[in-house]
Amino acid sequence: MGFASGPVSFRRFFISGKWPGKPDTEIVESLATRAFGKGSAARPDGLEFGWITSEHLFDNDIAFEKVVFDRFLYFQMRIDKNTPPASIVRSYTRVEEEVALQASGREFLSKGERKAAREQAVMRAEKEAKAGMFRRTTAVPVLIDMAGRCIFFGNTGSAAGDAFVTLFRETFDAALLSGASDQVAWRIMEAGGDARSVEDAEPFHLVPDRRFEEDDFDHTDRTFFGREFLTWLWFRSEQNDAFRVAGDDLSLSLVKLLQLECDFRETGSDVVRCENPASAPESRAALPLGKQPTKAGLLIGGRDAEYAMILDGPKFNVSGLRLPDSEQSDRLAILEERFEHVVSAAGLLDMLFGLYLGRRCAADWLTELASIRQWALDTPPGLKLRLPEHAAAH
């Protein structure tokens, strides 16, 4: 499962510092030292995590031939949570209180007696937790493109991601950078020698005479690039403009899903699910209200393949990525082909993002921004909108 078959979901991390360009025995040995049950990490909150192979939950025998696939490392992070649920502790507390009431013969317990009942309940639950009664086990697939210094982590939640960053640092003595839209933007623009443009940027809004109140805008947050990127893709796709990158024309459509949120935290959010959400009246009606897409279904066609996915713009997380069917018969060849497709799909996203960033930093950007705003405010025939005062004034 995970990257090996079916749709793929991931968040990305970028490796910082010294790192080999291809898998070697030292990397695999480091992985083995933190195998689950051998060198796994444990936290006071009952969470234990360590590495396993991609075979199954109990395979912590990490060897070169099990985790190395050409230039890729592929394995899993096992996470065990062994804490009693709060509902169990509450129920045990009630049981202890009932026993204490019967023993006392009174109608009510004192504060000290209630505290003692709670302590007895917690002790009982912790004893059962040590016996493994509440253990919940999950595994998250991990794909590392060694040459690209990029990690595809098969879980988009923050709790699993935080545990992964900690375990990775302890295993390899290497730091990880987030793959959110601000970091991706910075990496792209730094490679082009213009990282300053990311640092100096401020978000644009489709309703130009409205601005964030000072207290509403986090000046350190640059993930608005991801939101603007989806807006720009929507605009360009409706203008039938070609997305030409590195000499190739890319095709792009918004499909299946469009989630829009208000820039000014005034009109809430909308989720539109249909085959062509960009043309849905609900989506078009949201734009003049100051909403921009934060999540969208994308269908991207490149020279060699077509990829369907859902992109979380600000976080730049990908979910439901559908990879082309393989014509290979060998399992190893199929895996390596799928891994290459994952990297290719992420690369197409980055190229489109770079195309947007290049336009945003261009001398004539304000002209294009004016066109985007006009497009957003134009009401399609037959769609009547009641605009808020700040939009109507414009």
C-alpha positions in Angstrom: 0.0 0.0 0.0 1.1 3.6 0.2 3.4 4.5 -2.7 3.4 0.9 -3.9 -0.2 0.7 -5.1 -3.4 2.8 -5.5 -3.8 6.5 -5.1 -1.0 8.3 -3.3 -1.1 11.1 -0.7 1.9 12.8 0.8 3.5 15.9 2.2 7.1 16.7 1.3 10.2 17.5 3.3 13.5 18.7 2.0 16.8 17.4 3.5 19.2 20.0 4.8 22.9 19.5 5.3 25.2 16.6 4.4 23.4 13.8 2.5 24.6 11.1 0.1 23.3 11.3 -3.5 22.4 7.6 -3.5 21.6 4.8 -1.0 24.6 3.3 0.7 25.2 0.8 3.5 25.8 3.5 6.1 22.3 5.0 5.5 20.7 1.6 5.8 22.6 0.8 9.0 21.5 4.1 10.5 17.9 3.2 9.6 18.3 -0.2 11.3 19.6 1.4 14.6 16.2 3.0 15.0 14.1 0.1 13.9 10.8 -0.3 15.9 11.3 -2.3 19.0 15.1 -2.1 18.8 15.9 1.6 18.8 12.5 3.1 18.6 11.7 6.4 20.4 9.2 6.6 23.2 7.4 9.6 24.6 5.8 10.2 28.0 2.4 10.6 26.3 2.5 6.9 25.4 3.6 7.3 21.8 6.3 5.0 20.4 7.7 5.2 16.9 10.4 3.6 14.9 11.3 2.3 11.4 10.0 -0.9 9.7 10.2 -2.2 6.2 7.4 -1.8 3.7 6.5 -5.5 4.0 4.3 -5.5 7.1 3.9 -4.0 10.6 6.2 -6.5 12.3 9.1 -6.5 10.0 11.8 -4.5 11.8 14.6 -6.5 10.2 15.9 -3.6 8.0 18.3 -4.7 5.3 19.7 -3.1 2.1 17.7 -5.3 -0.2 14.4 -4.6 1.6 14.6 -0.8 1.6 16.7 0.2 -1.4 15.0 0.6 -4.8 17.4 2.0 -7.3 18.0 5.6 -6.2 15.1 5.5 -3.7 14.8 4.5 -0.1 11.3 3.0 0.7 10.2 2.0 4.2 7.7 2.9 6.8 7.5 4.6 10.2 5.5 2.5 12.7 3.6 4.5 15.3 2.1 2.8 18.4 -0.1 4.8 20.7 -0.7 3.0 24.0 -2.7 5.4 26.2 -6.1 4.8 27.8 -8.9 6.7 26.1 -10.4 9.5 28.2 -13.8 7.8 28.1 -12.3 4.7 29.8 -10.7 6.8 32.6 -14.0 8.6 33.1 -15.9 5.4 33.3 -13.4 3.8 35.8 -13.7 7.0 37.9 -17.5 6.6 38.0 -17.1 3.0 39.1 -14.7 3.9 41.9 -17.0 6.7 43.1 -19.9 4.3 43.2 -17.9 1.9 45.3 -16.8 4.7 47.6 -20.4 5.8 48.1 -21.6 2.4 49.0 -18.8 2.0 51.5 -19.5 5.3 53.1 -23.2 5.0 53.3 -23.5 8.7 52.4 -25.3 10.4 49.5 -22.3 12.5 48.4 -18.5 12.1 48.4 -16.1 14.7 49.7 -13.6 16.4 47.4 -10.8 14.2 48.8 -12.8 11.1 48.2 -13.5 12.1 44.6 -9.8 12.8 44.1 -8.9 9.4 45.5 -11.5 7.7 43.2 -9.9 9.5 40.2 -6.4 8.4 41.2 -7.6 4.7 41.5 -9.2 4.9 38.1 -6.0 6.3 36.5 -3.9 3.6 38.1 -6.2 0.9 36.8 -6.1 2.4 33.3 -2.4 2.8 33.3 -1.9 -0.8 34.4 -4.0 -2.0 31.5 -2.1 0.3 29.1 1.2 -1.3 30.2 -0.4 -4.7 29.4 -1.1 -3.4 25.9 -4.9 -3.3 26.2 -5.2 0.1 24.4 -2.4 -0.2 21.9 -3.2 1.2 18.5 -0.7 0.6 15.7 -0.4 2.5 12.4 2.3 2.7 9.7 3.2 5.6 7.5 5.0 5.0 4.2 8.2 7.0 3.5 9.8 7.4 0.1 13.1 9.2 -0.1 14.5 10.4 -3.4 18.1 10.3 -2.5 19.4 12.3 -5.5 16.7 14.9 -5.2 17.1 15.2 -1.4 13.4 15.1 -1.1 11.1 13.0 1.2 7.6 12.0 0.4 5.8 11.3 3.7 2.6 9.4 3.3 0.6 11.2 5.9 -0.5 14.9 5.8 -1.3 15.2 9.5 0.8 17.4 11.8 1.1 14.9 14.7 2.7 12.1 12.5 4.8 14.7 10.7 6.2 16.0 13.9 7.1 12.5 15.1 8.7 11.8 11.7 10.9 14.9 11.8 12.1 14.0 15.3 12.9 10.4 14.4 14.6 11.3 11.2 16.9 13.8 12.9 17.8 11.3 15.6 18.4 8.6 13.0 20.5 10.5 10.4 21.6 13.6 12.3 20.1 15.7 9.5 17.5 18.5 9.6 14.3 18.7 7.5 12.7 21.7 5.9 8.9 21.8 5.4 7.5 21.3 1.9 4.8 23.9 2.4 4.2 26.5 -0.3 6.4 29.2 1.3 9.4 26.9 1.4 8.9 25.6 -2.1 8.6 29.2 -3.3 11.8 30.2 -1.5 13.7 27.2 -3.0 12.5 28.0 -6.5 13.3 31.7 -6.3 16.6 31.1 -4.6 17.6 28.9 -7.4 16.8 31.7 -9.8 18.7 34.2 -7.7 15.7 36.1 -6.5 14.8 34.8 -3.0 14.3 38.4 -1.8 11.1 38.7 -3.8 9.6 35.9 -1.6 10.7 37.7 1.6 9.3 41.0 0.5 6.0 39.8 -1.0 2.6 40.6 0.5 -0.6 38.7 -0.5 -2.9 40.0 -3.2 -6.7 40.1 -2.9 -9.4 39.8 -5.5 -11.3 42.7 -3.9 -8.5 45.3 -4.2 -9.9 48.0 -1.9 -10.0 45.6 1.1 -6.9 44.8 3.2 -6.2 42.8 6.2 -6.4 44.5 9.6 -2.8 44.7 11.0 -3.7 42.1 13.7 -5.1 39.7 11.2 -2.0 39.3 9.1 0.9 37.2 10.1 3.9 38.9 8.4 6.0 35.8 8.8 3.5 33.5 7.0 4.2 33.2 3.3 1.9 30.2 2.6 -0.4 32.6 0.8 1.6 31.9 -2.3 -0.2 28.5 -2.5 -3.6 30.1 -2.4 -2.6 32.7 -5.0 -1.1 29.9 -7.2 -4.5 28.1 -7.4 -6.3 31.3 -8.2 -3.8 32.0 -11.0 -4.1 28.5 -12.4 -7.9 28.9 -12.4 -7.7 32.2 -14.2 -5.1 31.1 -16.8 -7.1 27.9 -17.5 -10.2 29.9 -18.3 -8.2 32.2 -20.6 -7.1 29.1 -22.5 -3.5 30.2 -22.0 -0.8 27.7 -22.5 1.4 26.6 -19.6 4.7 26.4 -21.3 7.5 25.1 -19.1 11.0 24.1 -20.2 10.0 24.0 -23.8 6.9 21.8 -23.2 3.2 22.7 -23.1 1.4 21.4 -20.0 -2.3 20.9 -20.0 -4.2 21.7 -16.8 -7.9 21.5 -15.7 -9.6 22.0 -12.4 -11.6 18.9 -11.6 -13.7 17.2 -8.9 -13.1 19.6 -6.0 -12.7 23.3 -5.3 -12.5 24.7 -1.7 -12.6 28.5 -1.3 -12.0 30.5 1.8 -12.4 34.2 2.5 -9.2 36.2 2.6 -10.7 38.5 5.2 -12.4 35.9 7.5 -15.8 37.5 6.9 -17.8 35.1 4.6 -16.6 31.7 5.6 -15.7 28.9 3.2 -17.3 27.0 0.3 -16.6 23.4 -0.9 -17.8 22.6 -4.4 -17.7 19.0 -5.6 -18.5 18.2 -9.2 -16.8 17.2 -12.5 -16.0 20.8 -13.4 -16.0 22.9 -10.2 -14.3 25.9 -11.7 -17.5 26.6 -13.8 -20.0 25.9 -11.1 -22.1 28.9 -10.1 -21.2 28.5 -6.4 -17.5 28.8 -7.3 -17.9 31.8 -9.5 -20.1 33.5 -6.9 -17.4 33.2 -4.3 -14.7 35.1 -6.1 -16.3 38.6 -5.9 -16.8 38.0 -2.2 -13.1 38.0 -1.6 -12.7 34.2 -1.6 -9.8 32.3 -3.1 -9.2 28.6 -3.6 -7.2 26.9 -0.9 -7.6 23.3 -2.2 -8.4 22.1 -5.7 -8.5 19.0 -7.8 -6.0 19.3 -10.6 -5.5 17.2 -13.8 -2.1 17.9 -15.2 -0.8 16.5 -18.4 2.9 16.5 -19.3 5.0 15.1 -22.1 5.0 11.5 -20.7 2.0 11.2 -18.4 -1.2 12.7 -17.0 -1.7 13.1 -13.2 -4.9 13.7 -11.3 -4.6 14.9 -7.7 -5.9 17.2 -5.0 -3.6 20.0 -4.0 -3.7 21.8 -0.7 -2.4 25.2 -1.9 -0.9 26.7 1.3 0.5 23.4 2.7 1.3 22.1 -0.8 0.2 18.6 0.3 -1.0 16.2 -2.3 -3.8 13.7 -1.8 -5.4 11.1 -4.1 -2.7 11.3 -6.7 -3.5 8.8 -9.4 -0.5 7.4 -11.2 -0.5 5.8 -14.7 -1.0 2.1 -14.9 2.2 0.1 -15.4 2.9 -2.3 -18.2 5.7 -3.9 -16.3 5.3 -7.4 -14.9 8.2 -7.4 -12.4 7.3 -6.1 -9.0 10.5 -4.3 -8.5 10.2 -2.6 -11.9 6.6 -1.6 -11.1 7.7 0.0 -7.8 10.5 1.9 -9.3 8.2 3.2 -12.1 5.7 4.3 -9.6 8.3 6.1 -7.5 9.5 7.9 -10.7 5.9 9.0 -11.4 5.6 10.4 -7.8 8.7 12.5 -8.4 7.5 13.5 -11.8 4.1 14.6 -10.6 5.7 16.7 -7.8 8.1 18.1 -10.4 5.3 19.2 -12.7 3.6 21.0 -9.7 6.9 22.8 -8.9 7.4 23.8 -12.6 3.9 25.3 -12.7 4.5 27.0 -9.4 7.7 28.4 -10.7 5.9 29.7 -13.7 3.5 31.5 -11.5 6.2 33.0 -9.3 8.1 34.2 -12.3 5.0 36.0 -13.5 4.4 37.5 -10.0 7.9 38.9 -10.0 7.7 40.2 -13.5 7.7 44.0 -14.3 4.2 43.7 -15.8 2.7 41.7 -13.0 0.3 44.5 -11.9 -1.3 44.5 -15.4 -1.9 40.7 -15.1 -3.2 41.2 -11.5 -5.7 43.8 -12.8 -6.9 41.2 -15.4 -7.3 38.6 -12.7 -9.3 40.9 -10.5 -11.5 41.9 -13.4 -12.1 38.2 -14.2 -13.0 37.5 -10.6 -15.5 40.4 -10.4 -17.2 39.7 -13.8 -20.5 38.0 -13.1 -21.3 35.2 -15.6 -24.6 35.6 -17.5 -27.6 34.5 -15.5 -25.7 34.6 -12.1 -26.9 37.5 -9.9 -24.8 38.4 -6.9 -25.4 40.5 -3.9 -21.9 41.9 -3.2 -20.7 43.1 0.2 -20.3 46.9 0.4 -16.5 46.8 0.0 -16.8 44.9 -3.3 -19.7 46.8 -4.7 -17.9 50.1 -4.1 -15.1 48.9 -6.4 
